[in-house]
Amino acid sequence: MTTASNIEQMKKSIPMSILPPLFRDAVMITRRLGFRQLWIDSLCIIQDSPEDWNHEVTQMGNIYARSALNIAADASKNCDDSILGQRHLVFQPIEMTFNSHNHQVNGTMFVRPCLDSWDDVLQYGSNLSSRAWVLQESMLASRTLHFCKQQMLWECRSLRIAESCLTPTAAPIPGLRKEHQDDWSLNKRFLLSVITKGETDSTEKACDILLLQWYTIVEKYSLRHLTISCDRLPALASLACCFRDLLKDSYHCGIFANDLHHGLLWQTQDRFSARYAASYRAPSWNWASVDGPVRFSFLRIRGAPWQCHAEILQVETHFRNRENKDGETDLPDTEDEVDSPDVVRRKRPINTDRGEVSTCSTTNLELDVHSQVIGGFIILSGSWRAADEWNTVITDQDNLSLKDKDHDDGMVTCFFDVASPERIEQWSQARNTYGFLHISSTGIPTRKEGQAMALILEPTLRGLEECRRIGIAFMDFKMIINATQSWRKRTVKII
């Protein structure tokens, strides 16, 4: 690897003898394909220099997007494994006699079982599929040559092809009813933009498709692993910039401004194994604030009538300024401190059919999107109800549900972001410590159809006007009507 102590020598020459097997194979593949330049992160980035890493990480999107070819060593566990090693074939071809009287052909042929399918190879059999940084590298590269255990696979923005099946398969275009094709959300062709003739009915539909793809990507990205926990947002930042440009929208650490109502409606897939980040990484309303897989429940009910009930008054995200050399940054506590050199912000109005946003404050995106998030908040105005206003609690080891036995106004089921059976029991007893802010609903409640979603919020030491998100709640159609008519209006700042 390249370090501050050997950088000058590495600039002069890098002997093949000092490279690990995987790197040597990559050099040989590059030369045999007729290319002269090769990018390897650990050689091209000074590994013990935070300054060099801060600079190069902002360029990663361009490096992979503008490369001629991405070499993916899917079968290699680490750099000590050769890319061009022995293939893992668990069978021997069978020789069979072949005779065709009609065509007067006689001879022998060799028969073997089918090799692993594309999904089995890249989603379940690849050593790269569990690495978070690799996801955006794979999607941004225009072409990828996969070296797998049994075969090579080719992937570009036009087609996919495998050694085991030389008939090209067209790369699917993101769109409705494409979910069952070869992992359409992770295909490369989205960079061509879905806003082309014949692929969408309108720009609005094109944006919906892109957002559907983004949330699906986030779900799959959250399943992957990071060596450094605070890289959860930086490892996705270059991909986020591509979506930002296609959507013509501003970006709030994993969520886009014009779709904030949807972006708030995430939940942990396994709240018993999920954990809050050990050090600050994102506001509590953001999916990146927890370690563990997340999902966006509204993706499963798309297509139904959708209505936003909370008004977004303001949202701010603070990133660490890369020009700050000290490494420590204090968040502004009052409006008098907003001109701190470490927090660069701009304001812009947003008009959206997905909900009213009065003003949106964000950092200077071009400077800081790849940086660590050091703070942020969102101010919402909507219908609020405290948990202790329900007089009936239904609990088991997995869930907590609330209902009013005196009024048949529906039930609310709570899904806490990080939980345990003991914590669920505590929440059932201490219902005066949290409440619900109605965010949105889907369906037609007048026809007794639909579902509503609310954030579960816990007040901070500053009182009820400032809260932290601790979960999400789902309510049936009766509760939708009740929430819009009888819940109290409240403006809440969520940090």
C-alpha positions as CSV (number, residue, x, y, z in Angstrom):
1,M,0.0,0.0,0.0
2,T,1.0,3.6,-0.4
3,T,1.9,5.6,2.7
4,A,3.4,8.9,3.5
5,S,6.8,7.2,4.0
6,N,7.0,5.5,0.6
7,I,5.0,7.8,-1.6
8,E,8.0,9.3,-3.4
9,Q,9.4,5.8,-4.2
10,M,6.0,4.6,-5.4
11,K,5.9,7.6,-7.8
12,K,9.1,6.4,-9.4
13,S,8.2,2.7,-9.8
14,I,6.1,-0.1,-8.2
15,P,7.9,-3.4,-8.7
16,M,5.6,-6.3,-9.5
17,S,7.4,-8.4,-6.9
18,I,6.0,-6.3,-4.0
19,L,2.4,-6.5,-5.1
20,P,0.0,-9.1,-3.7
21,P,-1.3,-11.8,-6.1
22,L,-4.6,-10.0,-6.7
23,F,-2.9,-6.8,-7.7
24,R,-0.5,-8.6,-10.0
25,D,-3.3,-10.3,-11.8
26,A,-5.1,-6.9,-12.2
27,V,-2.0,-5.5,-13.8
28,M,-1.7,-8.4,-16.2
29,I,-5.4,-8.2,-17.1
30,T,-5.1,-4.5,-17.7
31,R,-2.1,-5.0,-20.0
32,R,-3.6,-7.9,-21.9
33,L,-6.7,-5.8,-22.6
34,G,-4.6,-3.0,-24.0
35,F,-5.0,-0.4,-21.3
36,R,-2.1,1.6,-19.7
37,Q,-3.6,3.0,-16.6
38,L,-5.0,1.1,-13.5
39,W,-6.6,2.5,-10.4
40,I,-6.2,0.5,-7.1
41,D,-7.5,2.4,-4.1
42,S,-4.8,1.3,-1.7
43,L,-2.0,2.2,-4.1
44,C,-3.6,5.5,-5.4
45,I,-4.6,6.9,-2.1
46,I,-2.1,7.6,0.7
47,Q,-3.4,5.2,3.3
48,D,-2.2,7.1,6.4
49,S,-3.1,10.6,5.2
50,P,-6.6,11.8,6.1
51,E,-6.1,14.8,3.9
52,D,-5.4,12.7,0.8
53,W,-8.4,10.5,1.6
54,N,-10.6,13.5,2.1
55,H,-9.6,14.7,-1.4
56,E,-9.7,11.4,-3.2
57,V,-13.1,10.3,-1.8
58,T,-14.7,13.3,-3.5
59,Q,-13.3,12.1,-6.8
60,M,-14.4,8.4,-6.5
61,G,-17.6,8.9,-8.5
62,N,-15.7,10.4,-11.4
63,I,-13.0,7.8,-11.3
64,Y,-15.4,4.9,-11.6
65,A,-17.9,6.5,-13.9
66,R,-15.2,7.6,-16.3
67,S,-13.2,4.4,-16.3
68,A,-13.1,2.2,-19.3
69,L,-13.6,-1.0,-17.3
70,N,-14.0,-2.1,-13.7
71,I,-12.3,-5.4,-12.7
72,A,-14.4,-7.2,-10.0
73,A,-12.6,-9.9,-8.2
74,D,-15.8,-11.6,-6.9
75,A,-14.2,-14.9,-6.1
76,S,-11.2,-13.4,-4.1
77,K,-11.5,-13.1,-0.4
78,N,-8.7,-10.6,-0.1
79,C,-5.7,-9.2,-2.0
80,D,-3.7,-12.4,-1.3
81,D,-6.1,-14.5,-3.4
82,S,-5.4,-14.6,-7.1
83,I,-8.0,-13.4,-9.6
84,L,-7.0,-16.0,-12.1
85,G,-6.8,-18.9,-9.7
86,Q,-8.3,-22.4,-10.2
87,R,-12.0,-22.4,-11.0
88,H,-14.3,-24.1,-8.5
89,L,-16.1,-26.6,-10.6
90,V,-17.8,-29.4,-8.6
91,F,-18.5,-31.6,-11.6
92,Q,-16.8,-33.3,-14.6
93,P,-18.2,-32.9,-18.1
94,I,-19.7,-36.2,-19.4
95,E,-18.8,-37.3,-22.9
96,M,-21.7,-38.5,-25.0
97,T,-22.1,-39.8,-28.5
98,F,-24.1,-37.6,-30.9
99,N,-25.7,-38.9,-34.1
100,S,-28.0,-37.0,-36.4
101,H,-29.4,-39.0,-39.3
102,N,-31.3,-36.0,-40.7
103,H,-28.2,-33.8,-40.9
104,Q,-25.7,-36.6,-41.3
105,V,-23.7,-35.5,-38.3
106,N,-21.8,-38.0,-36.1
107,G,-19.5,-37.3,-33.2
108,T,-19.3,-36.6,-29.5
109,M,-20.4,-33.8,-27.3
110,F,-19.7,-32.9,-23.7
111,V,-22.6,-32.2,-21.2
112,R,-22.3,-30.5,-17.9
113,P,-24.8,-29.1,-15.4
114,C,-25.7,-25.4,-15.7
115,L,-23.4,-23.0,-13.9
116,D,-24.7,-20.8,-11.2
117,S,-27.2,-18.1,-12.2
118,W,-26.4,-14.4,-12.4
119,D,-28.2,-13.7,-9.1
120,D,-26.6,-16.6,-7.3
121,V,-23.1,-15.6,-8.4
122,L,-23.3,-11.8,-7.8
123,Q,-25.7,-11.6,-4.9
124,Y,-24.9,-14.7,-2.9
125,G,-21.7,-16.1,-4.2
126,S,-19.6,-12.9,-4.5
127,N,-17.1,-11.8,-1.8
128,L,-17.8,-8.2,-2.9
129,S,-21.6,-8.3,-2.4
130,S,-21.3,-7.7,1.3
131,R,-19.0,-4.7,1.1
132,A,-20.7,-1.3,1.3
133,W,-18.1,0.8,-0.7
134,V,-18.3,-1.6,-3.6
135,L,-22.0,-1.0,-4.3
136,Q,-21.5,2.5,-5.8
137,E,-18.3,1.6,-7.5
138,S,-20.1,-1.2,-9.3
139,M,-23.1,0.9,-10.3
140,L,-21.1,3.9,-11.4
141,A,-18.7,2.0,-13.7
142,S,-20.0,1.8,-17.2
143,R,-18.5,-1.7,-17.7
144,T,-17.6,-4.4,-15.3
145,L,-15.8,-7.7,-15.9
146,H,-16.6,-10.1,-13.0
147,F,-14.1,-12.9,-12.2
148,C,-16.2,-15.4,-10.3
149,K,-15.6,-18.9,-8.9
150,Q,-17.0,-20.8,-12.0
151,Q,-16.9,-18.3,-14.8
152,M,-16.5,-14.7,-16.0
153,L,-19.5,-12.4,-16.3
154,W,-19.7,-9.2,-18.4
155,E,-22.0,-6.3,-17.4
156,C,-22.5,-2.9,-19.1
157,R,-25.3,-0.4,-19.6
158,S,-26.6,-2.3,-22.6
159,L,-26.4,-6.0,-21.8
160,R,-25.2,-8.7,-19.5
161,I,-23.6,-11.9,-20.7
162,A,-22.0,-14.9,-19.0
163,E,-19.6,-17.7,-20.1
164,S,-22.3,-20.2,-19.3
165,C,-24.9,-18.5,-21.6
166,L,-23.5,-16.5,-24.5
167,T,-26.9,-15.1,-25.4
168,P,-26.8,-11.5,-24.2
169,T,-29.5,-10.4,-21.8
170,A,-30.5,-6.8,-22.1
171,A,-29.8,-4.8,-18.9
172,P,-33.3,-3.9,-17.5
173,I,-34.4,-0.3,-17.5
174,P,-35.7,0.9,-14.1
175,G,-39.4,1.1,-14.1
176,L,-42.6,-0.3,-12.8
177,R,-43.0,-4.0,-12.9
178,K,-39.3,-4.5,-13.3
179,E,-38.7,-5.7,-9.8
180,H,-38.6,-9.4,-10.7
181,Q,-35.9,-8.9,-13.4
182,D,-32.2,-9.3,-12.6
183,D,-32.0,-7.0,-9.6
184,W,-33.2,-4.0,-11.7
185,S,-32.4,-1.5,-8.9
186,L,-28.7,-2.2,-9.1
187,N,-28.3,-2.1,-12.9
188,K,-26.0,0.4,-14.5
189,R,-28.4,1.8,-17.1
190,F,-30.0,4.3,-14.7
191,L,-27.2,6.7,-15.4
192,L,-28.5,7.1,-19.0
193,S,-31.6,8.7,-17.3
194,V,-35.0,7.2,-17.3
195,I,-36.4,10.4,-18.8
196,T,-36.3,9.3,-22.4
197,K,-39.0,8.9,-25.0
198,G,-41.2,5.8,-24.6
199,E,-39.9,4.9,-21.2
200,T,-42.0,7.2,-19.0
201,D,-45.2,9.1,-19.4
202,S,-44.0,12.2,-17.7
203,T,-41.1,13.8,-15.8
204,E,-43.1,13.2,-12.5
205,K,-43.3,9.5,-13.3
206,A,-39.6,9.4,-14.1
207,C,-38.8,11.0,-10.7
208,D,-41.0,8.5,-9.0
209,I,-39.1,5.6,-10.7
210,L,-35.7,7.1,-9.7
211,L,-36.9,7.6,-6.1
212,L,-38.2,4.0,-6.0
213,Q,-34.8,2.9,-7.3
214,W,-33.0,5.0,-4.7
215,Y,-34.9,3.6,-1.7
216,T,-34.4,0.1,-3.0
217,I,-30.7,0.7,-3.3
218,V,-30.6,2.1,0.3
219,E,-32.3,-1.0,1.5
220,K,-29.7,-3.3,-0.1
221,Y,-26.9,-1.0,0.8
222,S,-27.9,-1.1,4.5
223,L,-27.3,-4.9,4.4
224,R,-23.7,-4.4,3.6
225,H,-20.7,-4.1,6.0
226,L,-18.3,-1.2,6.6
227,T,-15.0,-1.4,8.3
228,I,-15.4,2.2,9.6
229,S,-18.9,2.9,10.8
230,C,-18.8,6.6,10.1
231,D,-18.5,5.8,6.4
232,R,-22.2,4.8,6.2
233,L,-23.1,8.0,4.3
234,P,-19.7,8.9,2.5
235,A,-19.6,5.4,1.0
236,L,-22.9,6.2,-0.8
237,A,-22.2,9.9,-1.5
238,S,-21.0,9.6,-5.1
239,L,-24.1,7.6,-6.1
240,A,-26.3,10.1,-4.3
241,C,-24.8,12.9,-6.4
242,C,-25.8,11.1,-9.6
243,F,-29.4,10.8,-8.3
244,R,-29.3,14.4,-7.1
245,D,-28.4,15.5,-10.6
246,L,-31.1,13.4,-12.3
247,L,-33.7,14.5,-9.8
248,K,-32.6,18.1,-9.8
249,D,-33.0,18.1,-6.1
250,S,-31.0,18.8,-2.9
251,Y,-29.8,16.0,-0.7
252,H,-30.1,15.5,3.0
253,C,-27.8,12.7,4.1
254,G,-29.6,9.8,2.4
255,I,-32.9,11.5,1.7
256,F,-33.9,14.0,-1.0
257,A,-35.6,17.2,-0.2
258,N,-38.7,16.9,-2.4
259,D,-39.4,13.4,-1.1
260,L,-38.8,14.0,2.6
261,H,-42.2,12.6,3.7
262,H,-41.4,9.3,2.2
263,G,-37.7,9.4,3.3
264,L,-38.8,9.7,7.0
265,L,-40.8,6.4,6.8
266,W,-38.0,3.9,7.3
267,Q,-37.8,1.1,9.9
268,T,-35.2,-1.3,11.0
269,Q,-35.6,-4.8,9.6
270,D,-34.5,-6.4,12.8
271,R,-34.9,-4.0,15.7
272,F,-33.5,-6.5,18.2
273,S,-30.2,-6.7,16.4
274,A,-30.1,-3.0,15.3
275,R,-28.0,-0.6,17.3
276,Y,-27.6,3.2,17.4
277,A,-24.4,4.4,15.9
278,A,-21.6,4.5,18.6
279,S,-20.7,8.0,17.6
280,Y,-22.9,10.7,16.0
281,R,-23.5,9.9,12.3
282,A,-26.8,11.4,11.4
283,P,-30.0,12.9,12.9
284,S,-32.3,10.4,14.6
285,W,-34.9,10.9,11.8
286,N,-32.4,9.6,9.2
287,W,-31.9,5.9,8.4
288,A,-28.2,6.3,8.7
289,S,-28.4,6.9,12.4
290,V,-28.7,3.2,13.1
291,D,-26.4,0.2,12.4
292,G,-28.3,-2.6,10.7
293,P,-30.6,-3.2,7.7
294,V,-33.5,-0.8,7.1
295,R,-36.5,-0.9,4.8
296,F,-39.0,1.7,3.6
297,S,-42.4,0.2,4.2
298,F,-44.2,2.5,1.8
299,L,-42.5,0.7,-1.1
300,R,-44.7,-2.3,-0.5
301,I,-47.9,-0.2,-0.8
302,R,-47.0,2.1,-3.8
303,G,-49.8,2.8,-6.3
304,A,-52.4,3.5,-3.6
305,P,-53.7,7.1,-3.1
306,W,-51.1,8.9,-0.9
307,Q,-51.7,11.9,1.4
308,C,-49.1,13.8,3.5
309,H,-50.4,15.2,6.8
310,A,-47.4,16.8,8.3
311,E,-46.0,20.1,7.1
312,I,-42.2,20.3,6.8
313,L,-41.3,23.8,8.0
314,Q,-37.5,23.5,7.9
315,V,-34.7,21.0,7.6
316,E,-31.0,21.4,8.0
317,T,-28.1,19.1,7.7
318,H,-24.6,20.1,8.9
319,F,-21.5,18.5,7.3
320,R,-18.0,18.8,8.5
321,N,-16.1,21.3,6.5
322,R,-13.2,19.6,4.7
323,E,-11.1,22.7,5.1
324,N,-11.3,22.4,8.9
325,K,-7.9,20.9,9.8
326,D,-8.6,20.5,13.6
327,G,-11.0,17.6,13.3
328,E,-13.3,19.0,16.0
329,T,-16.4,21.1,15.2
330,D,-19.0,22.4,17.6
331,L,-22.6,22.7,16.4
332,P,-24.2,26.1,16.5
333,D,-26.7,26.4,19.4
334,T,-28.3,29.6,18.3
335,E,-29.0,31.5,15.1
336,D,-26.3,33.9,16.0
337,E,-23.7,31.2,15.3
338,V,-24.9,30.1,11.9
339,D,-22.0,31.8,10.2
340,S,-19.5,29.4,11.8
341,P,-16.8,28.6,9.2
342,D,-17.3,24.9,9.9
343,V,-21.0,25.0,8.9
344,V,-21.7,26.3,5.5
345,R,-25.4,26.5,4.7
346,R,-27.8,27.8,2.0
347,K,-31.6,28.1,1.9
348,R,-34.0,27.5,-0.9
349,P,-37.8,27.2,-1.2
350,I,-39.2,23.8,-2.3
351,N,-42.5,23.2,-4.0
352,T,-43.6,19.6,-4.1
353,D,-46.7,17.6,-4.5
354,R,-45.4,15.2,-1.8
355,G,-45.8,17.7,1.0
356,E,-45.4,21.3,1.8
357,V,-41.9,22.5,2.6
358,S,-41.8,26.1,3.7
359,T,-38.0,26.5,3.7
360,C,-35.1,24.1,3.3
361,S,-31.7,24.8,4.8
362,T,-28.8,22.6,3.8
363,T,-25.0,22.7,3.7
364,N,-23.0,23.6,0.6
365,L,-23.5,20.2,-1.1
366,E,-20.6,20.5,-3.6
367,L,-18.2,21.0,-0.7
368,D,-19.5,18.7,2.0
369,V,-21.6,15.8,0.6
370,H,-18.7,13.3,1.1
371,S,-18.0,14.6,4.6
372,Q,-19.2,13.3,7.9
373,V,-22.5,14.6,9.2
374,I,-22.1,16.5,12.4
375,G,-25.7,17.6,13.1
376,G,-29.0,18.5,11.7
377,F,-32.7,18.7,12.5
378,I,-36.2,18.8,10.9
379,I,-39.1,20.9,12.1
380,L,-42.5,19.4,11.4
381,S,-46.0,20.6,12.1
382,G,-48.8,18.1,12.4
383,S,-51.2,16.1,14.5
384,W,-49.8,14.8,17.8
385,R,-51.0,12.3,20.4
386,A,-49.2,11.2,23.5
387,A,-48.9,7.4,24.1
388,D,-50.5,7.6,27.5
389,E,-53.8,8.8,26.0
390,W,-54.6,5.2,25.0
391,N,-55.8,3.2,27.9
392,T,-55.2,-0.3,26.6
393,V,-51.8,-1.8,25.9
394,I,-51.3,-5.1,24.0
395,T,-47.8,-6.5,24.2
396,D,-45.8,-9.5,23.3
397,Q,-42.1,-10.1,22.9
398,D,-42.0,-8.5,19.5
399,N,-44.6,-5.7,19.3
400,L,-46.4,-3.1,21.3
401,S,-49.9,-2.0,20.3
402,L,-52.2,0.7,21.8
403,K,-55.9,0.9,21.7
404,D,-58.7,2.9,23.5
405,K,-61.2,0.4,25.0
406,D,-63.8,3.1,25.4
407,H,-63.8,4.2,21.8
408,D,-63.5,2.1,18.7
409,D,-61.1,4.4,16.9
410,G,-58.6,1.9,15.7
411,M,-55.3,0.5,16.8
412,V,-51.7,1.8,16.6
413,T,-48.8,-0.7,16.3
414,C,-45.4,0.4,17.3
415,F,-42.1,-0.6,15.7
416,F,-39.2,0.8,17.7
417,D,-35.9,1.4,15.8
418,V,-33.8,-0.3,18.5
419,A,-35.5,-2.6,20.9
420,S,-35.5,-5.6,23.2
421,P,-38.3,-7.5,25.0
422,E,-37.3,-5.7,28.2
423,R,-37.4,-2.3,26.5
424,I,-40.8,-3.0,24.9
425,E,-42.1,-3.9,28.4
426,Q,-40.7,-0.6,29.7
427,W,-42.3,1.4,26.9
428,S,-45.6,-0.2,27.7
429,Q,-45.4,1.0,31.3
430,A,-43.8,4.5,30.7
431,R,-46.2,5.7,28.0
432,N,-45.9,9.3,29.3
433,T,-42.4,9.4,27.8
434,Y,-43.2,9.4,24.1
435,G,-45.8,10.3,21.5
436,F,-46.8,10.1,17.9
437,L,-46.7,12.6,15.1
438,H,-48.9,11.7,12.1
439,I,-46.9,11.9,8.9
440,S,-48.9,10.4,6.1
441,S,-51.6,7.9,5.0
442,T,-52.4,5.8,2.1
443,G,-55.6,4.3,0.8
444,I,-59.2,5.5,1.1
445,P,-60.3,5.6,4.7
446,T,-63.9,6.6,3.9
447,R,-64.1,3.1,2.3
448,K,-62.6,1.6,5.3
449,E,-59.4,1.0,3.4
450,G,-55.9,2.3,4.2
451,Q,-53.1,2.7,6.6
452,A,-51.5,5.7,8.4
453,M,-47.9,6.2,9.5
454,A,-46.6,8.2,12.3
455,L,-43.2,8.8,13.8
456,I,-42.7,7.7,17.5
457,L,-40.9,10.6,19.2
458,E,-39.3,10.9,22.6
459,P,-38.7,14.4,24.0
460,T,-35.2,15.5,24.9
461,L,-34.2,17.3,28.1
462,R,-35.2,20.5,26.4
463,G,-38.9,19.6,26.6
464,L,-41.7,18.5,24.2
465,E,-40.7,21.0,21.5
466,E,-37.5,19.0,20.7
467,C,-37.6,15.3,20.2
468,R,-35.7,12.3,19.0
469,R,-37.1,9.7,16.8
470,I,-37.3,6.2,18.4
471,G,-39.5,4.4,15.9
472,I,-42.4,4.3,13.5
473,A,-46.1,3.4,14.1
474,F,-48.7,2.0,11.7
475,M,-52.4,2.7,12.2
476,D,-55.5,1.3,10.6
477,F,-58.2,3.3,8.6
478,K,-60.2,4.2,11.8
479,M,-57.1,5.9,13.2
480,I,-56.6,8.0,10.0
481,I,-59.9,9.7,10.5
482,N,-59.3,10.1,14.2
483,A,-55.8,11.6,13.7
484,T,-56.9,14.2,11.2
485,Q,-59.9,15.3,13.3
486,S,-59.1,15.0,17.0
487,W,-55.4,14.9,17.5
488,R,-53.7,18.1,18.7
489,K,-51.7,20.2,16.4
490,R,-48.0,20.6,17.4
491,T,-44.8,21.9,15.9
492,V,-41.9,19.6,16.8
493,K,-38.1,19.9,16.1
494,I,-36.6,16.5,15.6
495,I,-32.8,16.2,16.1
